[in-house]
């Protein structure tokens, strides 16, 4: 009797969680674009406030207001111009290779964000908050790098094995949260956050083991990945962009097929729209929950392969950076759709590439890029706020959105 009473509560919580995710993703693509615009405006204000020339001109604003506006225009214009030069094309560079290097850096930075963003997006489409992408990226990097330097295989096979190892590491780590959710109803937000902390401690531990760092070495850095397991450079050694970008695009195509054309993908979406109705229709919500977390974790694990096999090519405690957390923003901005996630990943890759040049060329604090990203999250998570600012009409009711998605 007690179990019968507890089951509906868990189902109600799952349904409420799925409804919350639908609300967050209910905004149109126009809302996403306007959220980015508002974030850039907020960034402009912060650039102006932090600029010493603007501060000086503002001191005598009433005497010569034109000087203040000129300083504002110069500060904001120079900062965003430097960001554009660092992210897309540097027309002031001294050579052709340096002119085109910024766009290749944007592509390189986007690889782990696209992989992890797709992983988080799969969870969102199924009504699950996979907040553990960071830990899954770490496990993917651990498994992928170990296969990369410890195994000796032929070139193509070795790279595929290392990629599979990275996917396996992420899948195993997220599978723990999936099984706990399916079997006990444990909230995946809590379990994945806890697993993030454990992953951070785990990578610190493995980097003390001789099997990772080598005999007699005390430096917390793994042995280098063998050349046969590295992502090959797409444009030669002059540019860092590697085959991982092609793999990320292939992963986006796979996720599109999985969610839009496969039977299991329909079960994922149906469970995300209404878990109770999906269970009534004969779908095993427990099985779907476990599979969703495994697929999500595998994609996040592949994100860990980008630095481990592509850019850094060895394992360190900071190899995951903030990829897993940024991936949540990427999935939200992309409306949890493969194409949108790819575009959002490219945008965040551009912000990262351009932010460094912006700081170097104009002494603008790079933290402003973080503020822009955070502001995007704020407005994406609150579509009514964006609609209120730009006086946009209200979207379709959630019930009609659900019917359109199932019909699609």
N, C-alpha and C positions, 0 to 999 in steps of 0.2 A: 504494500500500500504506500509505503514511504517512497519507494522508487517511482511509483506511478505519479506521485505528487511532484517529485523533483524534475521529471522529464519535461513537462510543459514549461517550467520555469526556464530551463536551459534553452528550449526552443524559442521562448519569448525573447530571451536575451539575444539569441542569434538573429531573430527577425528584426529586433530593434537596431542591432548593429548593422545589418544589411541595409536597413532603411536609412541610417545615418550616412553610410557610404554613398548610397544613391543620391542623397541630398547634396553631398559635396561634389559629386560628378554631374549634377543635373544642369549646371551652367552650360551655355553654348560655347562654341569656339571663340565667339566674339568676346565673351567674358574673360577667357584665358588671355586673349591678345590685349584687352584693356587692362587686365591685372598687371601684365608686363609693362604697359605704358605708365600706369600709375606708379609702379615700382621705380621706373627710370626717373619719373618726376621727383619722387621722394629722394632718390639718389642725387639728383641735381641740387636739391635744397641742401643736402648734407655736404656736397662738394663745395657749394658756395659758402656755407657757414665755416668750413674748415680752411678755406683759402685765405692766406694772410693779406693778399692784395685787396680782397673784398672787405676784410675786416678793417683795413686801413681806410679805404674809401668810404665805408659806412660811418666812420667817425666824423666826417664832415659832409654827410648826406644832404642836409638842408642848404648848405652853401653851394655845393656842386653835385646835384643828384645824378647828372650824366656820367660822372666818373664811376659812381657805384654801379650803375647799370652796365657800363662798359666792362668793368671788372667782373661782374657776374657773368656776362656773355663770354668773356675770355676764359674764365675759370671753368665753366661748365663745357663750353665748346672744345677747349683744349683737352680736357679730361676724356670726353667721349670720343674725340678724334683719335687720341692715343689708344683708347680701348679698341676702336675699329681697326687701327693699324696693327694692333697686337693680335687681333682675332681673325681678320679676314685677309687684308692685303696691305703691306707696308710700302706705300709709294715713295717714301723717303729713304728706303734702304739703298745701300751702295751696290748691290748685285741682284741679279734676277732670282737667284736661289733664296736670298734673304727676303725679297719681296713676297715670295709665295710661301715662305715658311710659316707665317701666322695661320693660314687656313689649315695647313697640315697639323699644327699644334692643336687647333680646335678639334679636328677629327680624332687625333690621338686622345685628347682629354675626354671626348665623348664616349669612347668605347666602354669603359667600365660603367658609366652612367646609363648607357642604353641597356646593357645586360641586366644590371641591377634594377633599373626602372621597369623593364619588362617583367622581372620577377615579382616586384611589388604590385604591378598592374594586374597580373594574373590573380593574385590574392584579392585585390579589390573587386575584380569582376565576379569573384565567387563569394563576396561578402566577408572576407577575412582581412584583418589588419596585420600584415606581416611587418612588424616593426623591427624584426631581427635581421634585416638585410645586412647590417654591419657585421654581425657575428658570422653570418654565412659567407660574406666576402672574405673574412679572415680565414675561415676553414677552407674555402676554395683555394686561397693563396697557399696555405700550408700543404694541402694535398697536392696541388698542381706543381708547386716548386719542388716538393720531395720527389715526385715522379720525374721531374725535369733534371735533377742532378744525381739521383741515386740509381736510376735505371739506365741501361745502355741499350738503345734500340735504333733501328734504321731511321733516317730523318723524318719522313712523313708520319710513320707509325708512332714515333716517339712524341711528336707534337700532339697527335690525336689522343694518345694515352694520357699525356699531361692534361689536356683539356677535359678528358673524361674524369680524371682524378679530381680536378677542380670542381666539376659539376657534382661528382659523388660526395665530396666534402660538404658542399653547401646543402645537398639534398639530405644527407644524414643529419646535419645539424637542425635543419628546419623540420625534418621528419619527426624529431623528438616532440616539438611543439604541436605538430599535426596529430600525432597519436594521443598526446595528452588531451587535446581538444576533443578528439573523436571519442575517446574512451571515458573520460572523466568530466568533460565539459569545462576544463580549465581554460581561462581566458588567454587567447594567443598573444594579446598585447603584453600581458604580464610575463608569460613564459619566454617569449622571444626577447624581451628586454633583459631578463635574467640571463638568458643564453648569450646575449651580447657581452655581458660582464665576464662570463666564464670564458668566452672565446678570447677576450683581451688578456686574461691571465694565462690562458693556454698557450698563446703564441709566445708570451714571455718565457714560459717554461720550456717549450721545445727548442728555443734558441739558446738554451743552456746545455742541450744534449749533444754529445759528440757526433751522433748520427746526422745532425743537421749542420753544425758549425765546424765539424772536423776535430780530430784529436789534437789536444794541446792548445786549442784556440779559446780565448775568453771573450772575444768580440761578439756581441749579440747580433750576428749577421750570418746567414746561411752560406753554404758553399754556392758558387755561381751555377746557374742553370746551364746545362750543356747546350751547345749550339744546335744540336739536332732537335731540341725541344723548344727552341725559341720561335716566336711568331716572326716570320720573315718580313723584312722591311719592304714596303710596296714601292717606294720611290728611291731606293738606294740609301746609303749610309748618311747622306746629307740631311735626311728628314727622318723624324721618329715615327711617322705614321706606319702602322704595321698591319699584318693580315687579320689581326683581331677586329678591325673595323668591318671587314667583309663578313667575318663570322658573326658580328653583332647584327648586321643587316639580315643575314640568314636566320638568326634567332628571331628577329622581328617577323619575318615571313612565316616561320614555324608557329609562333604564337598566334598570328592572324589565322592560320589554317586550323590550329588547335581549337581556338575559341569560336570561330565562325563557321567551320566546315566539318568538324568532327562530332561524333556522338558524345564523347566524354566532355568535349567543350560545351555542348548544349547543357549537359548536366551541371557543369561548373556554373554557367550563367543562370540556369534555373534555380540552383541552390542560392546563388547570390541575390536573386530577385525576391525569392520567398522560400525559405528553408522548409516551413511547414507544408506549403503546397507541393514542394518537390518531394518531400517524404510521402505525402498522400498519393502522389503519382507513381510511387514505387522506386524512386531514386534513393539509394543508400547515402544519406547525408554524411554519415561517419566515414564511408569510403571516399566520398568526394573531398571531404575536409582533409583527409590524410594525403590524397593524391595532389590536391592543390598546393599544399605546403611543400610537398616533395618537388613538384615542378618549379614552384617559386624559388625554393632554395637552390635547385640546380642552376637556374639562371643567375642567381646572385653569386653562386660559387664560380661560375664562368667569369663574372665581373672581377673576381680575385685573380683570375689568370691573366688579365690585361697587364697589371704591373709586374706580376711574378714572371711571366713569360715574354712580355712585350717591351716594357720600358725600363723597369728596375733590373729585372732578370736575376734577382736573388730575394731572399725573404728577410724582412726586418720587422720590428715591432710596429712601425708606423706605415706599413705597406698599404693598409686599407684606407688610410687618411680618413675622410668623412664621406666616402663613396656611398655607404649604406644609408646614411641619413639624407644625403642629397638625392638619392634615388627615390625617396618618398615624395619629394617635391617634384621630381621629374615625372613620376607616374600621375600625380595630381594635375600638373600642368598639361600633360598629354591626355587627360581624361581617360586614362587607363586603356587607351587604344594603341596598337602597335605603331602606327604612323605618327600619332601625336607624341608618343614616348620617344621615338627617334628624333623628332624635331626638337622636343624639349631637351633631350640629351645634348644635341648640337648647340642649343642656346646656352646651356650651362657650361659646356666645354668652351664656348666662345668667351663667356664671362671670365672663366678661369684663365684662359690664355691672354685675353686682353687686359685683365686686372693687373697682371704683373708689369706689363708695359706702361699702363696708366700710372702706376706708382713710380716707376723709374723715370718716366718722361716729365711728369707734372708734380711729383711729390704728393699726389693724392693718396690718402690712406687706403690700402687694399681692403680694409675692413668694410669700406662702403660697398664693395661687391657682395659681401656677406649680408649686409643690410638689404640690398636689392633682392637677393635670393629669399631672405626671410619675409620681406614685404610681399613678394609673389605668393609665398605660402599663405600669408594672412588673407590676401584677397581671393585666392583660389578656394580657400576653406570657408569663405564667407561670400558666396555669389550675390546674395541680396545687397551687400554693401556696394559692390561694383555696379549693380543695376541701379542703386539709388544715386550714386555719384553721376552716372551718365544717363539717368532717366530711361532705362531700358524696360521693355514690357516684361511681365512675369512669365516664366516658362510654363510648359504644359504640366498638368498635375502628375504626380508620381505614378499613379495608376495607369495613365495613358502612356507614359514613358516606358513602363514595364511591359505593356502590351506590344508596343512597337519593337522593343528589343527582342522579345520572344518570337514575334512574327519574323523578324530579320534572321 
